[in-house]
Amino acid sequence: MNKLILPVAIFFSVLIAGKASEHFGLEGSWKIGLLCVVAAAVQIAVTRFQRLQQQKVQR
């Protein structure tokens, strides 16, 4: 189950960011850049969260 958290989080965050960028009228490379930044930020956040949870269990 934990292996599905990252892809699902990235999927929904990129979906929401895409809808927001359409609402604000971003097009082309700006929209793609925003989606890439959102995906990278979510990956970093989820990975850090999972790592912290794993460290708590080991202690």
TORDO-29408 format. One record per residue: x, y, z of N, C-alpha, C, O in turn; residue number from 1. Coordinates in nm, 4 decimals, padded with zeros to 6 digits. Atoms other than C-alpha are relative to their C-alpha. Layout:
atom neast=X	nnorth=Y	nup=Z	caeast=X	canorth=Y	caup=Z	ceast=X	cnorth=Y	cup=Z	oeast=X	onorth=Y	oup=Z	nr=NUM
...
//
This chain:
atom neast=00.0819	nnorth=-00.1201	nup=00.0000	caeast=00.0000	canorth=00.0000	caup=00.0000	ceast=00.0861	cnorth=00.1262	cup=00.0000	oeast=00.0523	onorth=00.2238	oup=-00.0671	nr=1
atom neast=-00.0857	nnorth=-00.1177	nup=-00.0059	caeast=00.2826	canorth=00.2433	caup=00.0804	ceast=00.0627	cnorth=00.0337	cup=-00.1343	oeast=00.0959	onorth=00.1494	oup=-00.1600	nr=2
atom neast=-00.0610	nnorth=-00.0255	nup=00.1299	caeast=00.4227	canorth=00.2021	caup=-00.2701	ceast=-00.0949	cnorth=00.0758	cup=-00.0924	oeast=-00.0503	onorth=00.1354	oup=-00.1905	nr=3
atom neast=00.0968	nnorth=-00.0698	nup=00.0835	caeast=00.1020	canorth=00.3467	caup=-00.4169	ceast=-00.0207	cnorth=00.1451	cup=00.0411	oeast=-00.0806	onorth=00.2221	oup=-00.0340	nr=4
atom neast=00.0235	nnorth=-00.1349	nup=-00.0489	caeast=00.1056	canorth=00.6651	caup=-00.2105	ceast=00.0654	cnorth=00.1039	cup=-00.0906	oeast=00.0015	onorth=00.2033	oup=-00.1251	nr=5
atom neast=-00.0717	nnorth=-00.0980	nup=00.0811	caeast=00.3665	canorth=00.8470	caup=-00.4211	ceast=-00.0646	cnorth=00.0209	cup=-00.1373	oeast=-00.0911	onorth=00.1354	oup=-00.1739	nr=6
atom neast=00.0626	nnorth=-00.0238	nup=00.1305	caeast=00.2129	canorth=00.7852	caup=-00.7665	ceast=-00.1379	cnorth=00.0646	cup=00.0088	oeast=-00.1723	onorth=00.1489	oup=-00.0740	nr=7
atom neast=00.1334	nnorth=-00.0568	nup=-00.0157	caeast=-00.1369	canorth=00.8679	caup=-00.6428	ceast=00.0103	cnorth=00.1474	cup=00.0393	oeast=-00.0646	onorth=00.2309	oup=-00.0115	nr=8
atom neast=-00.0176	nnorth=-00.1393	nup=-00.0414	caeast=-00.0166	canorth=01.1862	caup=-00.4719	ceast=00.0457	cnorth=00.0864	cup=-00.1170	oeast=-00.0032	onorth=00.1980	oup=-00.1343	nr=9
atom neast=-00.0463	nnorth=-00.0757	nup=00.1167	caeast=00.1680	canorth=01.2980	caup=-00.7853	ceast=-00.1134	cnorth=00.0175	cup=-00.0999	oeast=-00.1323	onorth=00.1266	oup=-00.1535	nr=10
atom neast=00.1100	nnorth=-00.0071	nup=00.0963	caeast=-00.1306	canorth=01.2170	caup=-01.0068	ceast=-00.1006	cnorth=00.1073	cup=00.0379	oeast=-00.1355	onorth=00.1920	oup=-00.0443	nr=11
atom neast=00.1028	nnorth=-00.0952	nup=-00.0403	caeast=-00.3808	canorth=01.4163	caup=-00.8043	ceast=00.0538	cnorth=00.1421	cup=00.0107	oeast=-00.0174	onorth=00.2368	oup=-00.0225	nr=12
atom neast=-00.0546	nnorth=-00.1354	nup=-00.0098	caeast=-00.1495	canorth=01.7110	caup=-00.7386	ceast=00.0225	cnorth=00.0605	cup=-00.1377	oeast=-00.0016	onorth=00.1796	oup=-00.1571	nr=13
atom neast=-00.0184	nnorth=-00.0504	nup=00.1363	caeast=-00.0626	canorth=01.7419	caup=-01.1090	ceast=-00.1357	cnorth=00.0282	cup=-00.0642	oeast=-00.1498	onorth=00.1251	oup=-00.1388	nr=14
atom neast=00.1351	nnorth=-00.0231	nup=00.0515	caeast=-00.4312	canorth=01.7111	caup=-01.1971	ceast=-00.0553	cnorth=00.1328	cup=00.0524	oeast=-00.1108	onorth=00.2114	oup=-00.0244	nr=15
atom neast=00.0488	nnorth=-00.1241	nup=-00.0602	caeast=-00.5205	canorth=01.9928	caup=-00.9568	ceast=00.0786	cnorth=00.1199	cup=-00.0526	oeast=00.0203	onorth=00.2240	oup=-00.0830	nr=16
atom neast=-00.0816	nnorth=-00.1098	nup=00.0523	caeast=-00.2285	canorth=02.2081	caup=-01.0723	ceast=-00.0348	cnorth=00.0286	cup=-00.1462	oeast=-00.0341	onorth=00.1443	oup=-00.1883	nr=17
atom neast=00.0395	nnorth=-00.0194	nup=00.1385	caeast=-00.3331	canorth=02.1527	caup=-01.4340	ceast=-00.1303	cnorth=00.0764	cup=-00.0114	oeast=-00.1436	onorth=00.1653	oup=-00.0954	nr=18
atom neast=00.1273	nnorth=-00.0720	nup=00.0014	caeast=-00.6873	canorth=02.2665	caup=-01.3623	ceast=00.0200	cnorth=00.1456	cup=00.0417	oeast=-00.0404	onorth=00.2359	oup=-00.0160	nr=19
atom neast=-00.0272	nnorth=-00.1366	nup=-00.0451	caeast=-00.5554	canorth=02.5712	caup=-01.1754	ceast=00.0713	cnorth=00.0803	cup=-00.1088	oeast=00.0410	onorth=00.1979	oup=-00.1292	nr=20
atom neast=-00.0721	nnorth=-00.0719	nup=00.1053	caeast=-00.3186	canorth=02.6609	caup=-01.4585	ceast=-00.0921	cnorth=00.0326	cup=-00.1184	oeast=-00.0759	onorth=00.1362	oup=-00.1828	nr=21
atom neast=00.0990	nnorth=-00.0314	nup=00.1033	caeast=-00.6056	canorth=02.6372	caup=-01.7086	ceast=-00.0882	cnorth=00.1171	cup=00.0426	oeast=-00.1239	onorth=00.2023	oup=-00.0388	nr=22
atom neast=00.0840	nnorth=-00.1075	nup=-00.0521	caeast=-00.8119	canorth=02.8646	caup=-01.4866	ceast=00.0707	cnorth=00.1350	cup=-00.0131	oeast=00.0072	onorth=00.2354	oup=-00.0452	nr=23
atom neast=-00.0755	nnorth=-00.1241	nup=00.0076	caeast=-00.5341	canorth=03.1263	caup=-01.4825	ceast=00.0532	cnorth=00.0284	cup=-00.1404	oeast=00.1182	onorth=00.1307	oup=-00.1618	nr=24
atom neast=-00.0342	nnorth=-00.0258	nup=00.1384	caeast=-00.4731	canorth=03.0926	caup=-01.8561	ceast=00.1438	cnorth=-00.0272	cup=-00.0391	oeast=00.1921	onorth=00.0285	oup=-00.1378	nr=25
atom neast=-00.1369	nnorth=00.0351	nup=00.0390	caeast=-00.1231	canorth=02.9465	caup=-01.8597	ceast=-00.0028	cnorth=-00.0939	cup=-00.1194	oeast=-00.0895	onorth=-00.1807	oup=-00.1296	nr=26
atom neast=-00.0044	nnorth=00.0848	nup=00.1192	caeast=-00.0268	canorth=02.7859	caup=-02.1877	ceast=00.1429	cnorth=-00.0428	cup=-00.0279	oeast=00.2388	onorth=00.0197	oup=00.0173	nr=27
atom neast=-00.1290	nnorth=00.0445	nup=00.0521	caeast=00.2565	canorth=02.5915	caup=-02.3426	ceast=00.1012	cnorth=-00.0379	cup=00.1056	oeast=00.0723	onorth=-00.1137	oup=00.1982	nr=28
atom neast=-00.1114	nnorth=00.0405	nup=-00.0855	caeast=00.5886	canorth=02.5677	caup=-02.1673	ceast=-00.0192	cnorth=00.0445	cup=00.1448	oeast=00.0335	onorth=-00.0194	oup=00.2359	nr=29
atom neast=00.0261	nnorth=-00.0423	nup=-00.1381	caeast=00.4684	canorth=02.7632	caup=-01.8613	ceast=-00.0811	cnorth=-00.1054	cup=00.0745	oeast=-00.0536	onorth=-00.1373	oup=00.1901	nr=30
atom neast=00.0857	nnorth=00.1017	nup=-00.0628	caeast=00.2020	canorth=02.5034	caup=-01.7924	ceast=00.0794	cnorth=-00.1276	cup=00.0259	oeast=00.0682	onorth=-00.1867	oup=00.1333	nr=31
atom neast=-00.0812	nnorth=00.1212	nup=-00.0166	caeast=00.4419	canorth=02.2122	caup=-01.8464	ceast=00.1020	cnorth=00.0192	cup=00.1120	oeast=00.1244	onorth=-00.0713	oup=00.1924	nr=32
atom neast=-00.0967	nnorth=-00.0297	nup=-00.1060	caeast=00.7015	canorth=02.3776	caup=-01.6236	ceast=-00.0634	cnorth=-00.0035	cup=00.1376	oeast=-00.0062	onorth=-00.0582	oup=00.2319	nr=33
atom neast=00.0717	nnorth=00.0007	nup=-00.1276	caeast=00.4485	canorth=02.4318	caup=-01.3471	ceast=-00.0330	cnorth=-00.1422	cup=00.0431	oeast=-00.0167	onorth=-00.1769	oup=00.1601	nr=34
atom neast=00.0351	nnorth=00.1383	nup=-00.0332	caeast=00.3344	canorth=02.0694	caup=-01.3635	ceast=00.1228	cnorth=-00.0793	cup=00.0431	oeast=00.1142	onorth=-00.1627	oup=00.1333	nr=35
atom neast=-00.1242	nnorth=00.0683	nup=-00.0389	caeast=00.6951	canorth=01.9470	caup=-01.3451	ceast=00.0452	cnorth=00.0423	cup=00.1394	oeast=00.0890	onorth=-00.0408	oup=00.2190	nr=36
atom neast=-00.0389	nnorth=-00.0495	nup=-00.1328	caeast=00.7685	canorth=02.1676	caup=-01.0438	ceast=-00.0910	cnorth=-00.0584	cup=00.1074	oeast=-00.0441	onorth=-00.0974	oup=00.2143	nr=37
atom neast=00.0953	nnorth=00.0577	nup=-00.0961	caeast=00.4539	canorth=02.0455	caup=-00.8681	ceast=00.0305	cnorth=-00.1474	cup=00.0237	oeast=00.0313	onorth=-00.1930	oup=00.1381	nr=38
atom neast=-00.0303	nnorth=00.1425	nup=-00.0144	caeast=00.5397	canorth=01.6807	caup=-00.9376	ceast=00.1282	cnorth=-00.0210	cup=00.0806	oeast=00.1343	onorth=-00.1100	oup=00.1654	nr=39
atom neast=-00.1260	nnorth=00.0129	nup=-00.0747	caeast=00.8951	canorth=01.7276	caup=-00.8082	ceast=-00.0190	cnorth=00.0344	cup=00.1469	oeast=00.0337	onorth=-00.0348	oup=00.2340	nr=40
atom neast=00.0238	nnorth=-00.0398	nup=-00.1386	caeast=00.7781	canorth=01.9072	caup=-00.4945	ceast=-00.0777	cnorth=-00.1071	cup=00.0763	oeast=-00.0467	onorth=-00.1364	oup=00.1917	nr=41
atom neast=00.0782	nnorth=00.1058	nup=-00.0653	caeast=00.5221	canorth=01.6367	caup=-00.4171	ceast=00.0860	cnorth=-00.1228	cup=00.0237	oeast=00.0751	onorth=-00.1861	oup=00.1287	nr=42
atom neast=-00.0875	nnorth=00.1158	nup=-00.0179	caeast=00.7810	canorth=01.3632	caup=-00.4709	ceast=00.0935	cnorth=00.0214	cup=00.1181	oeast=00.1122	onorth=-00.0693	oup=00.1992	nr=43
atom neast=-00.0901	nnorth=-00.0292	nup=-00.1108	caeast=01.0232	canorth=01.5320	caup=-00.2312	ceast=-00.0747	cnorth=-00.0055	cup=00.1326	oeast=-00.0261	onorth=-00.0648	oup=00.2290	nr=44
atom neast=00.0775	nnorth=-00.0044	nup=-00.1246	caeast=00.7530	canorth=01.5923	caup=00.0313	ceast=-00.0438	cnorth=-00.1389	cup=00.0448	oeast=-00.0306	onorth=-00.1731	oup=00.1623	nr=45
atom neast=00.0478	nnorth=00.1338	nup=-00.0360	caeast=00.6097	canorth=01.2398	caup=00.0199	ceast=00.1168	cnorth=-00.0896	cup=00.0404	oeast=00.1049	onorth=-00.1674	oup=00.1350	nr=46
atom neast=-00.1164	nnorth=00.0812	nup=-00.0336	caeast=00.9542	canorth=01.0789	caup=00.0243	ceast=00.0527	cnorth=00.0342	cup=00.1386	oeast=00.0867	onorth=-00.0552	oup=00.2162	nr=47
atom neast=-00.0455	nnorth=-00.0407	nup=-00.1341	caeast=01.0594	canorth=01.2827	caup=00.3284	ceast=-00.0964	cnorth=-00.0469	cup=00.1074	oeast=-00.0543	onorth=-00.0925	oup=00.2137	nr=48
atom neast=00.0995	nnorth=00.0450	nup=-00.0966	caeast=00.7335	canorth=01.2020	caup=00.5048	ceast=00.0116	cnorth=-00.1494	cup=00.0250	oeast=00.0077	onorth=-00.1939	oup=00.1397	nr=49
atom neast=-00.0134	nnorth=00.1449	nup=-00.0161	caeast=00.7729	canorth=00.8295	caup=00.4385	ceast=00.1283	cnorth=-00.0357	cup=00.0738	oeast=00.1292	onorth=-00.1283	oup=00.1549	nr=50
atom neast=-00.1266	nnorth=00.0257	nup=-00.0673	caeast=01.1352	canorth=00.8397	caup=00.5529	ceast=-00.0103	cnorth=00.0298	cup=00.1497	oeast=00.0426	onorth=-00.0450	oup=00.2318	nr=51
atom neast=00.0199	nnorth=-00.0321	nup=-00.1406	caeast=01.0367	canorth=01.0113	caup=00.8785	ceast=-00.0836	cnorth=-00.1069	cup=00.0702	oeast=-00.0534	onorth=-00.1456	oup=00.1831	nr=52
atom neast=00.0841	nnorth=00.1040	nup=-00.0602	caeast=00.7652	canorth=00.7536	caup=00.9426	ceast=00.0790	cnorth=-00.1281	cup=00.0200	oeast=00.0621	onorth=-00.1969	oup=00.1207	nr=53
atom neast=-00.0815	nnorth=00.1220	nup=-00.0107	caeast=01.0120	canorth=00.4713	caup=00.8776	ceast=00.1001	cnorth=00.0132	cup=00.1152	oeast=00.1254	onorth=-00.0842	oup=00.1861	nr=54
atom neast=-00.0945	nnorth=-00.0204	nup=-00.1086	caeast=01.2630	canorth=00.6226	caup=01.1204	ceast=-00.0680	cnorth=-00.0088	cup=00.1349	oeast=-00.0083	onorth=-00.0580	oup=00.2306	nr=55
atom neast=00.0750	nnorth=00.0090	nup=-00.1250	caeast=00.9963	canorth=00.6515	caup=01.3902	ceast=-00.0278	cnorth=-00.1450	cup=00.0361	oeast=-00.0241	onorth=-00.1813	oup=00.1537	nr=56
atom neast=00.0301	nnorth=00.1417	nup=-00.0252	caeast=00.9108	canorth=00.2819	caup=01.3526	ceast=00.1255	cnorth=-00.0726	cup=00.0468	oeast=00.1174	onorth=-00.1608	oup=00.1324	nr=57
atom neast=-00.1245	nnorth=00.0677	nup=-00.0352	caeast=01.2753	canorth=00.1769	caup=01.3803	ceast=00.0472	cnorth=00.0339	cup=00.1415	oeast=00.1214	onorth=-00.0437	oup=00.2016	nr=58
atom neast=-00.0457	nnorth=-00.0410	nup=-00.1339	caeast=01.3274	canorth=00.3637	caup=01.7083	ceast=-00.0727	cnorth=-00.0686	cup=00.1054	oeast=-00.0465	onorth=-00.0456	oup=00.2235	nr=59
//
